[in-house]
Amino acid sequence: MLVNMVKNSIFKNKLQKFLAFLTCFLATLLICTMLNITLSIGNEITKQLRSYGSNIVVLPKGSSLSIEIGNQIYEPLKNKSYLEEKDLKIIKEIFWQNNITAFAPFLEGELNINDKKALVVGTYFNKDIPLEDEDFQTGIKTLYPFIEIQGKLAKDDSLEEIMLGDEFATNNNLKIGDKLLLNNKEVEVVGIILHANKLSNKIITSLKLAQNLFDKEGLYARAEVSALTIPEDDLAKKARRDVASLDAIEHDTWYCSAYVGSIAYQIEEELPGVSAKPLNSISDAESLVVKKIQSLMGVTSLICIIVASIAIASLMSSEINSRKKEIGLLKVLGANTFQIYLIFASENLIVALVAAICGFICGIGISELISFNIFGYLIQISFIALPLSLIFAGFIAILGCLLPIKSIMGLSAWEVLCGR
């Protein structure tokens, strides 16, 4: 009987049910759009921020980063140590190998060119690294994808081709095709790198040529690593202060989570004689951006639920007023307030759930459209948004029906049936 009453009420009050459907549809559309973006935004923003450089630097154990002022490099330690190039591929073989998107070694030094001191840095451009199950291409092309190249990339392992930073080329009136002498070795400029602050005032060579110039065969001074990470929480910050302070459960959770600190920790474990330092300022910026966006979307969804509930309550009050005689008859037949409320709530709940499914479908489409316009590609669909949308829609319907329940309680059966 309840099913028939609900069914008849839905089809007999088409306008009000359509308005309720439209309210829930728009609310779940917005909520689902926010959810799908929020649940996927962490990885996507991290990928975008990762395109602006590395978040882990690999150094010989006990050494520190050199300081570059003008065209001078100041080393904090007199006896600088180096790392073996042959061990570099281990970075891509750790537990978090799928999170390692790029790395590049660097070997820097000073040379006299035309009676001026110039900084020379050797690195990988786009080098093939043979692994057990794949060939991995890495270098400054993937580590710094925002850079632009005039001309072409120098060949990896080339002893004749070099590149210049745009500032160095401008200051020394050099262009593509010019030849230079580096330690009496003639090399040709094949490309100029634009928009690369770290490399703008330097000569960039293959790592092999830099090793040859500085007599450091098979060695490099530091490596930069770009890894996809998750935002740091209290556990990650506790581990940053002191890993030894973690208990067994905390340590396992931290170790098996893609925090920048845990990835750096595992690089240290696998590479001999290495100190891997997370660049916390970069990871903190990533976490802050992701958390603020997620908080903003959470507040937006909450406001949406409240506004939609008020709209449903307004529609319910109007419907109660138009169905006074029906409510009075139900009371005369022995129905209590809860049973009458159940009828109205069931009607709105069914409409809300149908609206939620439609809102989910449209919300996914809109979120993908937004993602494509912002990131240039589609994000992964978070299907957990469907049950969450159904829950939110049900909550909106039930809350919206609760607000005008006093109107049902205040109706007197005899007054309604007598037309008062």
N, C-alpha and C positions, 0 to 999 in steps of 0.2 A: 504493500500500500504506500509506504514511504517513497519507494522508487517511482511509482506512478505519479504521486503528488509533485515530486521534484521535477520529473520529466515534463508534466503538464505546465508547471509554473515557468520553466525555462522557455518553452515555446509560446506561451501565452503572453509573456512579458518581454517580447523581443527587443524593444528599444532599450530598456534598462539593462537587460543582460548583455546587449551589444556594447553599451557604454562600460559595463563592468569588464567585459572581455577586452575592450580597447584600453582601459586603464591598466589591467594586469599585463596585457601584451606589451605596452610601451615600457612599463616598469621592468618586466623581465628581459625585454630587449636591451635596455640600458644595462641592467645588472649582468646579463650574460656577456655583453660586449666587454664590460669592465673586467669580469672574471676571466674571460679567455685571454684578454691582453695582460691582466695582472699575473696570471699563472704562468704565462710564457715570457713576460717582459724581462725577467731576470737574466735569462740566457741571452736574449736578443740584445739587451743594452750592454751586457758584458762583452758580447762579440763586437759591438760597435766601438766600445771603449778600448778593447784589445787592439783595434786597428790603429790606435795612436801610439803603439809601442809596447815595450815589455813590462811585465810586472814581477819578474824574478831576475836577479843578476847572480851569476856563478863566478866565484873568485877562488884563487888558491887559498887554502885554509891558513888563517892568521894574517892575511893581507887585507888591505882596505882599498877603496876606490881612489884612483888618482884624481887630482884636482887640476882642471884646465883653466888657465887665465890667459886670455889673449891667444898668443901662439906658443905659450909655454905650458908644459906638463910638469906638475909637481907631484912627486911620488912620496907618500907618507913613510915608506920604508926604503932604506938604502938598498938592501939586498932583495930585489923583487923576485918572486918565484912565479913559475909558469905551470900551465896544465898541458896534458897530452891531448893532441887533436884526435888521436885514434879512439879515445874514450868518449868523445862527444855524443856518438849515436846512442849511448846508454840513456841519455835524457829522454829519448823517444821509446825506451823499452821498460820504463818503470810502470808501476801499477796504474798511474794516471796518464798513460801514453795517449789515449784518445783526447785528453784535455789539452795536451801540448800541441798548439797550433803552429808554432814557429820557434826557431832559435837561430842565433848567429854568433860565431866567435869573433873576437876582435884582438888585434895586435897592433899597438900604436907606438910611434916613435917620431923623432925629429930628424929631418935631413936638410942640408943646405942646397937651395935651388936659386940660382942667379944671385948669389951672395945674400940670400934671405933664408931664414929658418922657416920651414914648412912642416906642418903636422901631416904625417902619413899614417893611414889606418888600413890594415888588411882585414878582409872579412869574406863571408860567403855572399854571393849575389843571388843566385837561384840554384843552389847545388843539389845534386841527386845524392841522397844518403841511402845506401843499400841496407835494408832491414831484413829480418827473417821472412816476413810474409808480404812485404811491400817495398816499393821505392818511394822514399819521402823526399820531397823537394822543399828546401828551406833556405833562408838567407834574408837579406834586407828587403827583398821584394815582397816577401810575405810578412816579415816582422814589422815593416813600416809601409803598409799598402797605400797610405795617403801621399807618398812621395810621387813626384812626376819626373820622368826621364826625358831629357832632350838627347836625341841620338839613340843609343842602345846600351843595354847592360854589358859590361865587360864580361868576358868568359871566365868562369871559375877555373882556377889553376893556371890562368894565362900569365906569362912573364913579359908580355909585350903591350897589353891593353890596360888602361887605367881610366878612372872617372874622376870628375872634380865636383866639389860642392859649388853651388851657384855663387856664393860670396867670394870664394877663392878665385873662381874663374873671372869674375868681374874685377876684383882688385888687381889681378895680374894680367889682365887683357888677354886671356886665353880662350880658345874656342875649340870646337870639335875638329879633329884632324891635326891639331898642333902636336908637336913632339917635344918631350922633355927628357932630360938626363937625370936619372935617379941612381946615385952611386956609380956613375959612368955606364949605366944601363939605359939604352934608349927605349922609351915607351911612347905610345900614342894615346891621345885623349879620344875616347870613343863615345863618351856620354857625359852629360852634366846633370847632377841631381838637384831638383828644385824642392823647396818647402821641407827641408830636413835640417832642423836646427842643429842637431848633434854633428852633422856631417857638412854643414854649409861652408866652413872655412878650412876644409881638409882635402887632401888628395886621397882618393879611395882606390885601393888596389885589391887584387885577389889575396887571400890569406897566404897562398903559396909564395907570391911575389914579396909580401911583407916579411915572411919568414926568411926569405933569401936575402933581402936588404938588411935585416937586423940580425942575421946569423942566429936565428931561432928555429931551426928546422924541426917540424912536427909539433910546434908549441903554439900556444895562444895565451893571452893575458887574462881575458875575461870573456864571458858569454852572456848574452841577454836571451831570456826565455819568455815567450808569451803563452800563458795558460788560461783556459777558461775556468773560472772559479765561481763559487757561490758567495753571497754576502756573508761577512763575518758576524757572528752572534757572540753572546757572552762566553761560550765555551772556547771559541777561537781566540777571543781577546785574553782569556785566562792562559791559554797555551802560548800565546805570543809573549806574555810576561815570563812564564816558566813552564816548560813542558813537563818537567819533573813533578810539578805540583798536581798534575792530573792523576786521579785514581785509575784503576784498571778499566772500568767501564767508560769513563770520560776519555781516556787515551784511545781506546778502540773506536769510539764514536768519532773523535777528532781525526784519527789516522785514516778512517774510511770515508771521510767527507772531503769534498773538493775545495777546502779552504786554501788560500794562497800559501799559508804557513805550513800546512800538511804536505802540499806538493813540494815546496822547497825542502822540507825535512826529508822527504823520500829521495829527492835528488842527491842530498848530502849522503844518505845511506848507501846509494848505489855507486856514485862516482868517487873514486879514491882521491883523497887529498883535497876535497872540494868544500867550500863554504858557500851555501846557497842562501842568499839574502832576499826575502820578499820586500818589494818596494811598497811599504804599507800605506804611503800617501795615495798611491794609485788605487790599491784595493779598498781603502777607506772611502775614496771618492766614489767608486763603483757601488759600494754598499749604501752610501748615503743617497745617491741618486735613485737606486732601486727602491729603497725603503720609503723615500718621500713620494715617489710615484705610486707605490702600492698603498700608502696611507691616504693619498689623495683620492684614489679610486675607491678605497674602502669607505671613506666619508661620503663620497658621492652616492655609493650604493645604499648606505644607511639613510641618507636624506630621501632617496628615491622610494625606499620602503615606507617611510613615514608619510610622505606626500601621497603615495598610492593608497595607503590604508585610510587616510583622511577622505580621499575621493570615494573609496568604496563605502565608508561609513555614511557619507552624504547621500550616495545612491540608495543605501539600505534604508536610511531614514525616510527618503521619499517613497520607497517601495512599501515600507511599513504603513505609511500614511494612506497609500492608495489601496492597501489590502487589509484595512481595519476590519471589515466585515468577515473576511476569511479567518482572521486571527480570532475574532470574537466567537465565531462558530466553532473553531477548534477548541477554544476554552470551554464552551458549553458542552462539547462532546467529551471533555475530561482531560484534554492535553494540558500539560503544565508548561511553564515558561521555557524550561530546558528543551523539551520536545519541539516546541515551536521554533526556538532558536536553532535547533538541529536541522530543521527543514530549510530555513533561510541560509544557514551556513553551508549545508550540502549543495544547494543550488550554486552559491558563489564559489565554493571549492571546486566543483566540476568545471565551471566556466574558467576559473583561474588556472587550473591544471592544463586545460586545452590551450589557453592563452600562453602558458609557460612554454609548452612544446613549440608553438609557433614563434614565440619570442626567442627561444634557443636557436632555432634554425636561422632566423633573420639576424640575430645577434652575432652568430658565428660568421655569417657573410659580411656583416659590417666590420667586425674586428679584423677579418682578413684584409678587407679593403683598406682600413686604416693602417694596418701593418705594411701592406704593399706600398702605400704612399709614403710612409715614414722610413722604412728599412729597405724598400726595394724588392722584397720577397715576402712570401706567405709564412706565417708562423704556424707552429704545430697546433692542431685542434685539441683543446683540453675537454675531453668528454665528461669529466667530473663536473663541468659547468651545468650539464643537464639535470642531474639530481639536485644540485644546489639551487638551480632556477626553480625546480618544482617545489622545493622546500620553502624558498622565499615567497613564491606565489601563494602557497598554502598559508603561510604566515600572514601575508597581506590580506587574504580573504577572511581568515579567522579573526585577526585583529580588527579588520574593518567591520565585521559583524558584531564584535564584542562591544564596540563603542555605543551603538544605538540600542543595546539590549534593554536599557531602562525604559525605552518607549514601549517595548513589548510588555514589560512588567507593569507599567502604569495603565495599560488599557483594561478597562472594565468590560466584561462580556455583555452585560445587559445594556450599558450605555451605548456601546457600539451598535448592537442589534436594534436598539430603539432610535438610532440615527443621531445620537448626541456626540 
